[in-house]
Amino acid sequence: MADRLGTRLETAAHPALVGRLGHHPTHGARAHTRDALLVATRQNIEQITGGLSRISDGTYGACQKCHERIPAERLAVLPHARFCVPYQEKQNR
Ligand SMILES: [Zn+2]
């Protein structure tokens, strides 16, 4: 009984995950969504562990390019920011 309920909850959860990511499910989209989730989660973990290691070696909050201090407002929005706004904007261009 508990097993059957678990399976039902699991299948019910998938469309919700797809919807939250804003993808429109098509055939074979479920595996694709799972891969995309895995990639995004891995990137999040890398960003967080990167930020933590910069905290421990004392470089957190400094631009890794020009070594200027990253403004607190930027870190509030993007806690794992590695570059100052001017440098990041140049990269996005
Ligand atoms: Zn910089």
PDB file of the backbone (N, CA, C, O) and the ligand in Angstrom, with CONECT records:
HET     ZN  A 101       1
ATOM      1  N   MET A   1       0.839  -1.216   0.000  1.00  0.00           N
ATOM      2  CA  MET A   1       0.000   0.000   0.000  1.00  0.00           C
ATOM      3  C   MET A   1       0.865   1.253   0.000  1.00  0.00           C
ATOM      4  O   MET A   1       0.638   2.180  -0.779  1.00  0.00           O
ATOM      5  N   ALA A   2       1.851   1.269   0.877  1.00  0.00           N
ATOM      6  CA  ALA A   2       2.745   2.425   0.935  1.00  0.00           C
ATOM      7  C   ALA A   2       3.526   2.555  -0.370  1.00  0.00           C
ATOM      8  O   ALA A   2       3.767   3.659  -0.858  1.00  0.00           O
ATOM      9  N   ASP A   3       3.917   1.404  -0.928  1.00  0.00           N
ATOM     10  CA  ASP A   3       4.666   1.395  -2.179  1.00  0.00           C
ATOM     11  C   ASP A   3       3.840   1.989  -3.311  1.00  0.00           C
ATOM     12  O   ASP A   3       4.327   2.795  -4.104  1.00  0.00           O
ATOM     13  N   ARG A   4       2.573   1.571  -3.366  1.00  0.00           N
ATOM     14  CA  ARG A   4       1.713   2.029  -4.444  1.00  0.00           C
ATOM     15  C   ARG A   4       1.494   3.538  -4.353  1.00  0.00           C
ATOM     16  O   ARG A   4       1.448   4.235  -5.366  1.00  0.00           O
ATOM     17  N   LEU A   5       1.362   4.018  -3.144  1.00  0.00           N
ATOM     18  CA  LEU A   5       1.167   5.455  -2.932  1.00  0.00           C
ATOM     19  C   LEU A   5       2.413   6.227  -3.363  1.00  0.00           C
ATOM     20  O   LEU A   5       2.321   7.293  -3.971  1.00  0.00           O
ATOM     21  N   GLY A   6       3.573   5.669  -3.037  1.00  0.00           N
ATOM     22  CA  GLY A   6       4.834   6.302  -3.414  1.00  0.00           C
ATOM     23  C   GLY A   6       4.963   6.453  -4.909  1.00  0.00           C
ATOM     24  O   GLY A   6       5.374   7.501  -5.406  1.00  0.00           O
ATOM     25  N   THR A   7       4.609   5.395  -5.632  1.00  0.00           N
ATOM     26  CA  THR A   7       4.692   5.426  -7.092  1.00  0.00           C
ATOM     27  C   THR A   7       3.749   6.482  -7.653  1.00  0.00           C
ATOM     28  O   THR A   7       4.089   7.215  -8.581  1.00  0.00           O
ATOM     29  N   ARG A   8       2.559   6.539  -7.068  1.00  0.00           N
ATOM     30  CA  ARG A   8       1.575   7.493  -7.572  1.00  0.00           C
ATOM     31  C   ARG A   8       2.066   8.936  -7.348  1.00  0.00           C
ATOM     32  O   ARG A   8       1.902   9.793  -8.217  1.00  0.00           O
ATOM     33  N   LEU A   9       2.663   9.191  -6.189  1.00  0.00           N
ATOM     34  CA  LEU A   9       3.174  10.531  -5.908  1.00  0.00           C
ATOM     35  C   LEU A   9       4.300  10.900  -6.862  1.00  0.00           C
ATOM     36  O   LEU A   9       4.407  12.041  -7.312  1.00  0.00           O
ATOM     37  N   GLU A  10       5.137   9.910  -7.160  1.00  0.00           N
ATOM     38  CA  GLU A  10       6.284  10.163  -8.035  1.00  0.00           C
ATOM     39  C   GLU A  10       5.836  10.545  -9.436  1.00  0.00           C
ATOM     40  O   GLU A  10       6.350  11.498 -10.021  1.00  0.00           O
ATOM     41  N   THR A  11       4.870   9.793  -9.976  1.00  0.00           N
ATOM     42  CA  THR A  11       4.401  10.104 -11.323  1.00  0.00           C
ATOM     43  C   THR A  11       3.655  11.422 -11.339  1.00  0.00           C
ATOM     44  O   THR A  11       3.667  12.132 -12.344  1.00  0.00           O
ATOM     45  N   ALA A  12       3.007  11.755 -10.236  1.00  0.00           N
ATOM     46  CA  ALA A  12       2.273  13.013 -10.169  1.00  0.00           C
ATOM     47  C   ALA A  12       3.232  14.197 -10.101  1.00  0.00           C
ATOM     48  O   ALA A  12       2.878  15.300 -10.517  1.00  0.00           O
ATOM     49  N   ALA A  13       4.443  13.983  -9.581  1.00  0.00           N
ATOM     50  CA  ALA A  13       5.383  15.083  -9.379  1.00  0.00           C
ATOM     51  C   ALA A  13       6.019  15.539 -10.690  1.00  0.00           C
ATOM     52  O   ALA A  13       6.405  16.702 -10.813  1.00  0.00           O
ATOM     53  N   HIS A  14       6.135  14.644 -11.666  1.00  0.00           N
ATOM     54  CA  HIS A  14       6.864  14.990 -12.882  1.00  0.00           C
ATOM     55  C   HIS A  14       6.280  16.153 -13.689  1.00  0.00           C
ATOM     56  O   HIS A  14       7.015  17.070 -14.055  1.00  0.00           O
ATOM     57  N   PRO A  15       4.974  16.133 -13.972  1.00  0.00           N
ATOM     58  CA  PRO A  15       4.414  17.271 -14.734  1.00  0.00           C
ATOM     59  C   PRO A  15       4.624  18.589 -14.010  1.00  0.00           C
ATOM     60  O   PRO A  15       4.806  19.624 -14.650  1.00  0.00           O
ATOM     61  N   ALA A  16       4.600  18.565 -12.670  1.00  0.00           N
ATOM     62  CA  ALA A  16       4.799  19.779 -11.890  1.00  0.00           C
ATOM     63  C   ALA A  16       6.208  20.319 -12.107  1.00  0.00           C
ATOM     64  O   ALA A  16       6.399  21.526 -12.257  1.00  0.00           O
ATOM     65  N   LEU A  17       7.192  19.426 -12.125  1.00  0.00           N
ATOM     66  CA  LEU A  17       8.582  19.831 -12.344  1.00  0.00           C
ATOM     67  C   LEU A  17       8.748  20.435 -13.729  1.00  0.00           C
ATOM     68  O   LEU A  17       9.405  21.463 -13.899  1.00  0.00           O
ATOM     69  N   VAL A  18       8.144  19.784 -14.714  1.00  0.00           N
ATOM     70  CA  VAL A  18       8.230  20.266 -16.085  1.00  0.00           C
ATOM     71  C   VAL A  18       7.613  21.651 -16.185  1.00  0.00           C
ATOM     72  O   VAL A  18       8.171  22.541 -16.826  1.00  0.00           O
ATOM     73  N   GLY A  19       6.453  21.834 -15.546  1.00  0.00           N
ATOM     74  CA  GLY A  19       5.761  23.107 -15.593  1.00  0.00           C
ATOM     75  C   GLY A  19       6.570  24.210 -14.954  1.00  0.00           C
ATOM     76  O   GLY A  19       6.595  25.337 -15.450  1.00  0.00           O
ATOM     77  N   ARG A  20       7.242  23.891 -13.843  1.00  0.00           N
ATOM     78  CA  ARG A  20       7.994  24.908 -13.120  1.00  0.00           C
ATOM     79  C   ARG A  20       9.167  25.417 -13.961  1.00  0.00           C
ATOM     80  O   ARG A  20       9.556  26.580 -13.851  1.00  0.00           O
ATOM     81  N   LEU A  21       9.719  24.558 -14.788  1.00  0.00           N
ATOM     82  CA  LEU A  21      10.836  24.964 -15.625  1.00  0.00           C
ATOM     83  C   LEU A  21      10.381  25.695 -16.879  1.00  0.00           C
ATOM     84  O   LEU A  21      11.201  26.218 -17.634  1.00  0.00           O
ATOM     85  N   GLY A  22       9.076  25.729 -17.097  1.00  0.00           N
ATOM     86  CA  GLY A  22       8.550  26.447 -18.231  1.00  0.00           C
ATOM     87  C   GLY A  22       8.713  25.732 -19.553  1.00  0.00           C
ATOM     88  O   GLY A  22       8.597  26.352 -20.610  1.00  0.00           O
ATOM     89  N   HIS A  23       8.983  24.424 -19.512  1.00  0.00           N
ATOM     90  CA  HIS A  23       9.071  23.656 -20.752  1.00  0.00           C
ATOM     91  C   HIS A  23       7.707  23.091 -21.094  1.00  0.00           C
ATOM     92  O   HIS A  23       6.903  22.798 -20.209  1.00  0.00           O
ATOM     93  N   HIS A  24       7.456  22.941 -22.375  1.00  0.00           N
ATOM     94  CA  HIS A  24       6.237  22.299 -22.782  1.00  0.00           C
ATOM     95  C   HIS A  24       6.547  20.843 -23.062  1.00  0.00           C
ATOM     96  O   HIS A  24       7.319  20.531 -23.969  1.00  0.00           O
ATOM     97  N   PRO A  25       5.948  19.949 -22.287  1.00  0.00           N
ATOM     98  CA  PRO A  25       6.285  18.539 -22.448  1.00  0.00           C
ATOM     99  C   PRO A  25       5.866  18.000 -23.813  1.00  0.00           C
ATOM    100  O   PRO A  25       4.727  18.181 -24.245  1.00  0.00           O
ATOM    101  N   THR A  26       6.795  17.344 -24.474  1.00  0.00           N
ATOM    102  CA  THR A  26       6.496  16.647 -25.718  1.00  0.00           C
ATOM    103  C   THR A  26       6.949  15.211 -25.526  1.00  0.00           C
ATOM    104  O   THR A  26       7.374  14.838 -24.433  1.00  0.00           O
ATOM    105  N   HIS A  27       6.866  14.407 -26.564  1.00  0.00           N
ATOM    106  CA  HIS A  27       7.320  13.030 -26.432  1.00  0.00           C
ATOM    107  C   HIS A  27       8.817  13.004 -26.194  1.00  0.00           C
ATOM    108  O   HIS A  27       9.589  13.637 -26.913  1.00  0.00           O
ATOM    109  N   GLY A  28       9.216  12.252 -25.159  1.00  0.00           N
ATOM    110  CA  GLY A  28      10.630  12.137 -24.838  1.00  0.00           C
ATOM    111  C   GLY A  28      11.157  13.333 -24.077  1.00  0.00           C
ATOM    112  O   GLY A  28      12.358  13.427 -23.825  1.00  0.00           O
ATOM    113  N   ALA A  29      10.280  14.246 -23.708  1.00  0.00           N
ATOM    114  CA  ALA A  29      10.732  15.448 -23.011  1.00  0.00           C
ATOM    115  C   ALA A  29      11.096  15.149 -21.561  1.00  0.00           C
ATOM    116  O   ALA A  29      11.862  15.892 -20.946  1.00  0.00           O
ATOM    117  N   ARG A  30      10.549  14.064 -21.013  1.00  0.00           N
ATOM    118  CA  ARG A  30      10.780  13.780 -19.606  1.00  0.00           C
ATOM    119  C   ARG A  30      12.259  13.489 -19.337  1.00  0.00           C
ATOM    120  O   ARG A  30      12.832  14.009 -18.379  1.00  0.00           O
ATOM    121  N   ALA A  31      12.876  12.658 -20.182  1.00  0.00           N
ATOM    122  CA  ALA A  31      14.297  12.341 -20.004  1.00  0.00           C
ATOM    123  C   ALA A  31      15.131  13.599 -20.212  1.00  0.00           C
ATOM    124  O   ALA A  31      16.109  13.837 -19.504  1.00  0.00           O
ATOM    125  N   HIS A  32      14.730  14.394 -21.186  1.00  0.00           N
ATOM    126  CA  HIS A  32      15.434  15.646 -21.464  1.00  0.00           C
ATOM    127  C   HIS A  32      15.369  16.575 -20.261  1.00  0.00           C
ATOM    128  O   HIS A  32      16.368  17.181 -19.876  1.00  0.00           O
ATOM    129  N   THR A  33      14.178  16.681 -19.670  1.00  0.00           N
ATOM    130  CA  THR A  33      13.995  17.534 -18.502  1.00  0.00           C
ATOM    131  C   THR A  33      14.860  17.060 -17.349  1.00  0.00           C
ATOM    132  O   THR A  33      15.456  17.865 -16.634  1.00  0.00           O
ATOM    133  N   ARG A  34      14.925  15.732 -17.173  1.00  0.00           N
ATOM    134  CA  ARG A  34      15.724  15.178 -16.081  1.00  0.00           C
ATOM    135  C   ARG A  34      17.203  15.524 -16.305  1.00  0.00           C
ATOM    136  O   ARG A  34      17.905  15.885 -15.360  1.00  0.00           O
ATOM    137  N   ASP A  35      17.670  15.415 -17.540  1.00  0.00           N
ATOM    138  CA  ASP A  35      19.063  15.765 -17.847  1.00  0.00           C
ATOM    139  C   ASP A  35      19.321  17.238 -17.575  1.00  0.00           C
ATOM    140  O   ASP A  35      20.343  17.607 -16.996  1.00  0.00           O
ATOM    141  N   ALA A  36      18.381  18.075 -18.001  1.00  0.00           N
ATOM    142  CA  ALA A  36      18.540  19.520 -17.805  1.00  0.00           C
ATOM    143  C   ALA A  36      18.579  19.858 -16.319  1.00  0.00           C
ATOM    144  O   ALA A  36      19.351  20.712 -15.883  1.00  0.00           O
ATOM    145  N   LEU A  37      17.728  19.167 -15.544  1.00  0.00           N
ATOM    146  CA  LEU A  37      17.714  19.374 -14.095  1.00  0.00           C
ATOM    147  C   LEU A  37      19.046  18.971 -13.482  1.00  0.00           C
ATOM    148  O   LEU A  37      19.582  19.663 -12.617  1.00  0.00           O
ATOM    149  N   LEU A  38      19.580  17.826 -13.949  1.00  0.00           N
ATOM    150  CA  LEU A  38      20.861  17.341 -13.433  1.00  0.00           C
ATOM    151  C   LEU A  38      21.974  18.330 -13.727  1.00  0.00           C
ATOM    152  O   LEU A  38      22.792  18.637 -12.860  1.00  0.00           O
ATOM    153  N   VAL A  39      21.998  18.825 -14.958  1.00  0.00           N
ATOM    154  CA  VAL A  39      23.032  19.785 -15.345  1.00  0.00           C
ATOM    155  C   VAL A  39      22.917  21.051 -14.503  1.00  0.00           C
ATOM    156  O   VAL A  39      23.919  21.556 -13.996  1.00  0.00           O
ATOM    157  N   ALA A  40      21.693  21.566 -14.352  1.00  0.00           N
ATOM    158  CA  ALA A  40      21.481  22.787 -13.582  1.00  0.00           C
ATOM    159  C   ALA A  40      21.873  22.586 -12.123  1.00  0.00           C
ATOM    160  O   ALA A  40      22.471  23.467 -11.506  1.00  0.00           O
ATOM    161  N   THR A  41      21.531  21.418 -11.575  1.00  0.00           N
ATOM    162  CA  THR A  41      21.862  21.132 -10.174  1.00  0.00           C
ATOM    163  C   THR A  41      23.363  21.045  -9.991  1.00  0.00           C
ATOM    164  O   THR A  41      23.912  21.556  -9.015  1.00  0.00           O
ATOM    165  N   ARG A  42      24.029  20.389 -10.944  1.00  0.00           N
ATOM    166  CA  ARG A  42      25.494  20.274 -10.860  1.00  0.00           C
ATOM    167  C   ARG A  42      26.151  21.645 -10.908  1.00  0.00           C
ATOM    168  O   ARG A  42      27.100  21.919 -10.173  1.00  0.00           O
ATOM    169  N   GLN A  43      25.631  22.510 -11.790  1.00  0.00           N
ATOM    170  CA  GLN A  43      26.175  23.875 -11.897  1.00  0.00           C
ATOM    171  C   GLN A  43      25.961  24.630 -10.597  1.00  0.00           C
ATOM    172  O   GLN A  43      26.851  25.343 -10.135  1.00  0.00           O
ATOM    173  N   ASN A  44      24.765  24.473  -9.998  1.00  0.00           N
ATOM    174  CA  ASN A  44      24.494  25.130  -8.722  1.00  0.00           C
ATOM    175  C   ASN A  44      25.490  24.683  -7.666  1.00  0.00           C
ATOM    176  O   ASN A  44      26.032  25.504  -6.926  1.00  0.00           O
ATOM    177  N   ILE A  45      25.729  23.390  -7.596  1.00  0.00           N
ATOM    178  CA  ILE A  45      26.654  22.850  -6.583  1.00  0.00           C
ATOM    179  C   ILE A  45      28.055  23.408  -6.815  1.00  0.00           C
ATOM    180  O   ILE A  45      28.747  23.785  -5.870  1.00  0.00           O
ATOM    181  N   GLU A  46      28.470  23.458  -8.095  1.00  0.00           N
ATOM    182  CA  GLU A  46      29.797  24.001  -8.401  1.00  0.00           C
ATOM    183  C   GLU A  46      29.904  25.466  -7.988  1.00  0.00           C
ATOM    184  O   GLU A  46      30.918  25.899  -7.441  1.00  0.00           O
ATOM    185  N   GLN A  47      28.831  26.225  -8.263  1.00  0.00           N
ATOM    186  CA  GLN A  47      28.840  27.649  -7.905  1.00  0.00           C
ATOM    187  C   GLN A  47      28.902  27.830  -6.398  1.00  0.00           C
ATOM    188  O   GLN A  47      29.603  28.709  -5.896  1.00  0.00           O
ATOM    189  N   ILE A  48      28.158  26.988  -5.676  1.00  0.00           N
ATOM    190  CA  ILE A  48      28.119  27.107  -4.220  1.00  0.00           C
ATOM    191  C   ILE A  48      29.457  26.677  -3.619  1.00  0.00           C
ATOM    192  O   ILE A  48      29.996  27.365  -2.752  1.00  0.00           O
ATOM    193  N   THR A  49      30.001  25.533  -4.078  1.00  0.00           N
ATOM    194  CA  THR A  49      31.279  25.081  -3.516  1.00  0.00           C
ATOM    195  C   THR A  49      32.390  26.054  -3.896  1.00  0.00           C
ATOM    196  O   THR A  49      33.317  26.275  -3.117  1.00  0.00           O
ATOM    197  N   GLY A  50      32.300  26.639  -5.097  1.00  0.00           N
ATOM    198  CA  GLY A  50      33.275  27.652  -5.496  1.00  0.00           C
ATOM    199  C   GLY A  50      33.230  28.851  -4.555  1.00  0.00           C
ATOM    200  O   GLY A  50      34.269  29.351  -4.122  1.00  0.00           O
ATOM    201  N   GLY A  51      32.018  29.307  -4.242  1.00  0.00           N
ATOM    202  CA  GLY A  51      31.846  30.432  -3.325  1.00  0.00           C
ATOM    203  C   GLY A  51      32.373  30.094  -1.937  1.00  0.00           C
ATOM    204  O   GLY A  51      33.029  30.914  -1.295  1.00  0.00           O
ATOM    205  N   LEU A  52      32.080  28.876  -1.478  1.00  0.00           N
ATOM    206  CA  LEU A  52      32.544  28.462  -0.148  1.00  0.00           C
ATOM    207  C   LEU A  52      34.062  28.408  -0.086  1.00  0.00           C
ATOM    208  O   LEU A  52      34.655  28.807   0.917  1.00  0.00           O
ATOM    209  N   SER A  53      34.702  27.915  -1.153  1.00  0.00           N
ATOM    210  CA  SER A  53      36.167  27.825  -1.111  1.00  0.00           C
ATOM    211  C   SER A  53      36.793  29.214  -1.182  1.00  0.00           C
ATOM    212  O   SER A  53      37.870  29.438  -0.631  1.00  0.00           O
ATOM    213  N   ARG A  54      36.111  30.165  -1.870  1.00  0.00           N
ATOM    214  CA  ARG A  54      36.617  31.540  -1.890  1.00  0.00           C
ATOM    215  C   ARG A  54      36.452  32.200  -0.517  1.00  0.00           C
ATOM    216  O   ARG A  54      37.273  33.023  -0.112  1.00  0.00           O
ATOM    217  N   ILE A  55      35.372  31.825   0.197  1.00  0.00           N
ATOM    218  CA  ILE A  55      35.213  32.337   1.562  1.00  0.00           C
ATOM    219  C   ILE A  55      36.364  31.827   2.429  1.00  0.00           C
ATOM    220  O   ILE A  55      36.938  32.580   3.216  1.00  0.00           O
ATOM    221  N   SER A  56      36.699  30.536   2.277  1.00  0.00           N
ATOM    222  CA  SER A  56      37.720  29.963   3.160  1.00  0.00           C
ATOM    223  C   SER A  56      39.119  30.472   2.804  1.00  0.00           C
ATOM    224  O   SER A  56      39.973  30.553   3.687  1.00  0.00           O
ATOM    225  N   ASP A  57      39.380  30.818   1.540  1.00  0.00           N
ATOM    226  CA  ASP A  57      40.723  31.352   1.243  1.00  0.00           C
ATOM    227  C   ASP A  57      40.749  32.883   1.208  1.00  0.00           C
ATOM    228  O   ASP A  57      41.759  33.483   0.842  1.00  0.00           O
ATOM    229  N   GLY A  58      39.628  33.510   1.593  1.00  0.00           N
ATOM    230  CA  GLY A  58      39.613  34.952   1.809  1.00  0.00           C
ATOM    231  C   GLY A  58      39.450  35.793   0.550  1.00  0.00           C
ATOM    232  O   GLY A  58      39.614  37.012   0.606  1.00  0.00           O
ATOM    233  N   THR A  59      39.130  35.167  -0.595  1.00  0.00           N
ATOM    234  CA  THR A  59      38.985  35.940  -1.823  1.00  0.00           C
ATOM    235  C   THR A  59      37.524  36.183  -2.181  1.00  0.00           C
ATOM    236  O   THR A  59      37.230  36.794  -3.209  1.00  0.00           O
ATOM    237  N   TYR A  60      36.597  35.706  -1.332  1.00  0.00           N
ATOM    238  CA  TYR A  60      35.177  35.885  -1.632  1.00  0.00           C
ATOM    239  C   TYR A  60      34.826  37.370  -1.665  1.00  0.00           C
ATOM    240  O   TYR A  60      35.267  38.139  -0.811  1.00  0.00           O
ATOM    241  N   GLY A  61      34.020  37.771  -2.669  1.00  0.00           N
ATOM    242  CA  GLY A  61      33.563  39.154  -2.765  1.00  0.00           C
ATOM    243  C   GLY A  61      34.517  40.039  -3.540  1.00  0.00           C
ATOM    244  O   GLY A  61      34.271  41.237  -3.680  1.00  0.00           O
ATOM    245  N   ALA A  62      35.625  39.461  -4.058  1.00  0.00           N
ATOM    246  CA  ALA A  62      36.548  40.223  -4.887  1.00  0.00           C
ATOM    247  C   ALA A  62      36.462  39.689  -6.312  1.00  0.00           C
ATOM    248  O   ALA A  62      36.338  38.483  -6.528  1.00  0.00           O
ATOM    249  N   CYS A  63      36.528  40.605  -7.287  1.00  0.00           N
ATOM    250  CA  CYS A  63      36.496  40.207  -8.689  1.00  0.00           C
ATOM    251  C   CYS A  63      37.732  39.363  -8.989  1.00  0.00           C
ATOM    252  O   CYS A  63      38.845  39.739  -8.623  1.00  0.00           O
ATOM    253  N   GLN A  64      37.541  38.228  -9.652  1.00  0.00           N
ATOM    254  CA  GLN A  64      38.663  37.346  -9.934  1.00  0.00           C
ATOM    255  C   GLN A  64      39.489  37.835 -11.119  1.00  0.00           C
ATOM    256  O   GLN A  64      40.535  37.270 -11.437  1.00  0.00           O
ATOM    257  N   LYS A  65      39.000  38.900 -11.772  1.00  0.00           N
ATOM    258  CA  LYS A  65      39.730  39.441 -12.913  1.00  0.00           C
ATOM    259  C   LYS A  65      40.547  40.667 -12.500  1.00  0.00           C
ATOM    260  O   LYS A  65      41.764  40.702 -12.684  1.00  0.00           O
ATOM    261  N   CYS A  66      39.869  41.670 -11.943  1.00  0.00           N
ATOM    262  CA  CYS A  66      40.566  42.917 -11.633  1.00  0.00           C
ATOM    263  C   CYS A  66      40.795  43.087 -10.126  1.00  0.00           C
ATOM    264  O   CYS A  66      41.398  44.071  -9.697  1.00  0.00           O
ATOM    265  N   HIS A  67      40.319  42.138  -9.332  1.00  0.00           N
ATOM    266  CA  HIS A  67      40.512  42.129  -7.876  1.00  0.00           C
ATOM    267  C   HIS A  67      39.860  43.297  -7.170  1.00  0.00           C
ATOM    268  O   HIS A  67      40.183  43.597  -6.021  1.00  0.00           O
ATOM    269  N   GLU A  68      38.933  43.965  -7.865  1.00  0.00           N
ATOM    270  CA  GLU A  68      38.132  44.996  -7.217  1.00  0.00           C
ATOM    271  C   GLU A  68      37.089  44.305  -6.345  1.00  0.00           C
ATOM    272  O   GLU A  68      36.725  43.154  -6.583  1.00  0.00           O
ATOM    273  N   ARG A  69      36.619  45.025  -5.336  1.00  0.00           N
ATOM    274  CA  ARG A  69      35.579  44.512  -4.477  1.00  0.00           C
ATOM    275  C   ARG A  69      34.252  44.463  -5.241  1.00  0.00           C
ATOM    276  O   ARG A  69      33.871  45.445  -5.878  1.00  0.00           O
ATOM    277  N   ILE A  70      33.555  43.339  -5.184  1.00  0.00           N
ATOM    278  CA  ILE A  70      32.223  43.250  -5.789  1.00  0.00           C
ATOM    279  C   ILE A  70      31.228  43.877  -4.819  1.00  0.00           C
ATOM    280  O   ILE A  70      31.202  43.504  -3.646  1.00  0.00           O
ATOM    281  N   PRO A  71      30.394  44.837  -5.288  1.00  0.00           N
ATOM    282  CA  PRO A  71      29.449  45.517  -4.384  1.00  0.00           C
ATOM    283  C   PRO A  71      28.529  44.533  -3.667  1.00  0.00           C
ATOM    284  O   PRO A  71      28.118  43.519  -4.231  1.00  0.00           O
ATOM    285  N   ALA A  72      28.217  44.852  -2.415  1.00  0.00           N
ATOM    286  CA  ALA A  72      27.367  43.983  -1.594  1.00  0.00           C
ATOM    287  C   ALA A  72      26.002  43.753  -2.244  1.00  0.00           C
ATOM    288  O   ALA A  72      25.409  42.684  -2.105  1.00  0.00           O
ATOM    289  N   GLU A  73      25.504  44.791  -2.967  1.00  0.00           N
ATOM    290  CA  GLU A  73      24.189  44.654  -3.608  1.00  0.00           C
ATOM    291  C   GLU A  73      24.242  43.561  -4.686  1.00  0.00           C
ATOM    292  O   GLU A  73      23.279  42.819  -4.880  1.00  0.00           O
ATOM    293  N   ARG A  74      25.376  43.478  -5.378  1.00  0.00           N
ATOM    294  CA  ARG A  74      25.521  42.445  -6.411  1.00  0.00           C
ATOM    295  C   ARG A  74      25.601  41.068  -5.764  1.00  0.00           C
ATOM    296  O   ARG A  74      24.998  40.115  -6.258  1.00  0.00           O
ATOM    297  N   LEU A  75      26.327  40.960  -4.682  1.00  0.00           N
ATOM    298  CA  LEU A  75      26.457  39.671  -4.001  1.00  0.00           C
ATOM    299  C   LEU A  75      25.132  39.232  -3.381  1.00  0.00           C
ATOM    300  O   LEU A  75      24.864  38.039  -3.244  1.00  0.00           O
ATOM    301  N   ALA A  76      24.308  40.215  -3.010  1.00  0.00           N
ATOM    302  CA  ALA A  76      22.999  39.877  -2.447  1.00  0.00           C
ATOM    303  C   ALA A  76      22.128  39.208  -3.504  1.00  0.00           C
ATOM    304  O   ALA A  76      21.361  38.293  -3.207  1.00  0.00           O
ATOM    305  N   VAL A  77      22.260  39.684  -4.751  1.00  0.00           N
ATOM    306  CA  VAL A  77      21.462  39.129  -5.846  1.00  0.00           C
ATOM    307  C   VAL A  77      22.114  37.860  -6.375  1.00  0.00           C
ATOM    308  O   VAL A  77      21.429  36.902  -6.734  1.00  0.00           O
ATOM    309  N   LEU A  78      23.454  37.861  -6.422  1.00  0.00           N
ATOM    310  CA  LEU A  78      24.197  36.762  -7.028  1.00  0.00           C
ATOM    311  C   LEU A  78      25.338  36.361  -6.080  1.00  0.00           C
ATOM    312  O   LEU A  78      26.484  36.767  -6.277  1.00  0.00           O
ATOM    313  N   PRO A  79      25.019  35.564  -5.054  1.00  0.00           N
ATOM    314  CA  PRO A  79      26.018  35.271  -4.005  1.00  0.00           C
ATOM    315  C   PRO A  79      27.280  34.578  -4.526  1.00  0.00           C
ATOM    316  O   PRO A  79      28.335  34.652  -3.895  1.00  0.00           O
ATOM    317  N   HIS A  80      27.171  33.900  -5.682  1.00  0.00           N
ATOM    318  CA  HIS A  80      28.342  33.193  -6.196  1.00  0.00           C
ATOM    319  C   HIS A  80      29.078  34.015  -7.267  1.00  0.00           C
ATOM    320  O   HIS A  80      29.912  33.483  -7.999  1.00  0.00           O
ATOM    321  N   ALA A  81      28.760  35.321  -7.350  1.00  0.00           N
ATOM    322  CA  ALA A  81      29.390  36.170  -8.362  1.00  0.00           C
ATOM    323  C   ALA A  81      30.914  36.126  -8.230  1.00  0.00           C
ATOM    324  O   ALA A  81      31.456  36.263  -7.133  1.00  0.00           O
ATOM    325  N   ARG A  82      31.595  35.932  -9.361  1.00  0.00           N
ATOM    326  CA  ARG A  82      33.058  35.844  -9.333  1.00  0.00           C
ATOM    327  C   ARG A  82      33.704  37.080  -9.950  1.00  0.00           C
ATOM    328  O   ARG A  82      34.904  37.306  -9.791  1.00  0.00           O
ATOM    329  N   PHE A  83      32.900  37.883 -10.657  1.00  0.00           N
ATOM    330  CA  PHE A  83      33.456  39.039 -11.364  1.00  0.00           C
ATOM    331  C   PHE A  83      32.639  40.282 -11.068  1.00  0.00           C
ATOM    332  O   PHE A  83      31.454  40.189 -10.745  1.00  0.00           O
ATOM    333  N   CYS A  84      33.269  41.449 -11.179  1.00  0.00           N
ATOM    334  CA  CYS A  84      32.568  42.704 -11.008  1.00  0.00           C
ATOM    335  C   CYS A  84      31.623  42.918 -12.193  1.00  0.00           C
ATOM    336  O   CYS A  84      31.738  42.252 -13.222  1.00  0.00           O
ATOM    337  N   VAL A  85      30.694  43.855 -12.032  1.00  0.00           N
ATOM    338  CA  VAL A  85      29.702  44.105 -13.084  1.00  0.00           C
ATOM    339  C   VAL A  85      30.364  44.545 -14.405  1.00  0.00           C
ATOM    340  O   VAL A  85      30.018  44.009 -15.458  1.00  0.00           O
ATOM    341  N   PRO A  86      31.313  45.514 -14.377  1.00  0.00           N
ATOM    342  CA  PRO A  86      31.913  45.948 -15.660  1.00  0.00           C
ATOM    343  C   PRO A  86      32.567  44.790 -16.428  1.00  0.00           C
ATOM    344  O   PRO A  86      32.433  44.708 -17.649  1.00  0.00           O
ATOM    345  N   TYR A  87      33.269  43.901 -15.724  1.00  0.00           N
ATOM    346  CA  TYR A  87      33.918  42.788 -16.413  1.00  0.00           C
ATOM    347  C   TYR A  87      32.878  41.806 -16.951  1.00  0.00           C
ATOM    348  O   TYR A  87      32.977  41.352 -18.091  1.00  0.00           O
ATOM    349  N   GLN A  88      31.880  41.482 -16.125  1.00  0.00           N
ATOM    350  CA  GLN A  88      30.841  40.544 -16.542  1.00  0.00           C
ATOM    351  C   GLN A  88      30.090  41.061 -17.757  1.00  0.00           C
ATOM    352  O   GLN A  88      29.737  40.290 -18.650  1.00  0.00           O
ATOM    353  N   GLU A  89      29.844  42.379 -17.791  1.00  0.00           N
ATOM    354  CA  GLU A  89      29.124  42.963 -18.927  1.00  0.00           C
ATOM    355  C   GLU A  89      29.951  42.861 -20.201  1.00  0.00           C
ATOM    356  O   GLU A  89      29.406  42.659 -21.286  1.00  0.00           O
ATOM    357  N   LYS A  90      31.267  43.000 -20.068  1.00  0.00           N
ATOM    358  CA  LYS A  90      32.137  42.847 -21.235  1.00  0.00           C
ATOM    359  C   LYS A  90      32.073  41.422 -21.765  1.00  0.00           C
ATOM    360  O   LYS A  90      32.107  41.205 -22.976  1.00  0.00           O
ATOM    361  N   GLN A  91      31.978  40.443 -20.853  1.00  0.00           N
ATOM    362  CA  GLN A  91      31.918  39.038 -21.253  1.00  0.00           C
ATOM    363  C   GLN A  91      30.606  38.698 -21.974  1.00  0.00           C
ATOM    364  O   GLN A  91      30.578  37.874 -22.888  1.00  0.00           O
ATOM    365  N   ASN A  92      29.531  39.348 -21.542  1.00  0.00           N
ATOM    366  CA  ASN A  92      28.220  39.047 -22.113  1.00  0.00           C
ATOM    367  C   ASN A  92      28.013  39.711 -23.468  1.00  0.00           C
ATOM    368  O   ASN A  92      27.069  39.379 -24.184  1.00  0.00           O
ATOM    369  N   ARG A  93      28.881  40.637 -23.820  1.00  0.00           N
ATOM    370  CA  ARG A  93      28.724  41.372 -25.058  1.00  0.00           C
ATOM    371  C   ARG A  93      29.060  40.529 -26.274  1.00  0.00           C
ATOM    372  O   ARG A  93      28.975  41.012 -27.403  1.00  0.00           O
TER     373      ARG A  93
HETATM  374 ZN    ZN A 101      36.535  43.138 -12.156  1.00  0.00          ZN2+
END
